[in-house]
Amino acid sequence: MARSVVFRGTIRCPHCQMAPRWCICEGARAVTLPFAVNVLMHNGEAWKPSSTGNLIRRIVSGARRHIYHNQIPPHRDEVCSGAPDRTTWILHPRGDALADVLRDRSRDPVLENLQVLLIDGTWAQATDMLRHADGWGQKVSLPASVLPGESRYWLRAQHHLGHFSTVEALMGLLNALGREREYAALREQFELHVYASLLARGQKARAGQFLADSPIKDSMPALVEKLQAGCQW
């Protein structure tokens, strides 16, 4: 069985939550987006190093995380800005098609006045949280073309084609809005997160497969080499 330090007690970096030999803070780069980002996270995700909701909070400038407990769920005014010129989109596959939302000019927001709410949890948890957040904003779905193929979130099983992690949904929105620079910057941080986590789990061969199609092998060669050296300890 592959050796892993994720599932046993160990010292962790207080920022990236990785064990020191796989700390990725050296490669961390803040990503500034043209809209506000809020993550409604199930409390079961809050302390998981694999969580991409936590990655968003660390990497995306100004992003806020709100913990959802079944017994004490947050209120709308705790999560969403009450400013009258603010538009809230809740990303979800059952929402209105993004193309239709953008076609309706009366609801086509200036991005600076947009806030995006991401639901972070398992699919069952997300259903409960979405029900709680009903009415907080407009539910918006992304076209399949902006998230083609299979998820790159290799840390958890994706049970159905078209299931993507929280950060991938945010990347898909950036792709759909034509924000190529921000998309590329966020993808790089996501890929680094997944690659280091695979190594930390002792899945060296799988990490190598992941790296083969990842931009970080060219953009962060020194850090990639350092992370690989951590496997030799």
Number of C-alpha atoms within 10 A of each C-alpha: 5 7 12 14 15 19 9 7 7 11 11 17 15 10 12 20 20 23 19 15 18 26 23 24 14 8 17 14 15 15 18 15 19 14 14 22 23 22 23 23 25 22 17 14 18 18 10 13 18 21 21 21 27 25 20 25 16 19 19 18 15 17 19 18 21 19 18 24 13 13 6 8 16 16 13 15 9 9 18 19 15 11 8 7 11 18 22 23 22 24 24 20 16 10 14 17 16 18 13 13 18 13 11 10 9 8 12 13 17 12 15 12 15 19 21 24 26 23 27 29 24 14 12 8 17 18 14 15 21 19 9 16 20 12 12 18 18 19 23 22 21 22 15 12 10 16 19 11 10 13 17 18 22 17 15 11 9 15 9 9 10 14 17 17 22 23 22 21 21 21 23 22 22 20 19 19 14 11 15 13 13 18 21 16 16 25 20 19 21 21 21 22 26 21 28 23 24 23 23 24 16 17 18 18 11 13 20 15 11 17 18 10 11 17 15 21 16 10 12 14 12 13 18 21 11 14 19 19 12 16 14 6 6
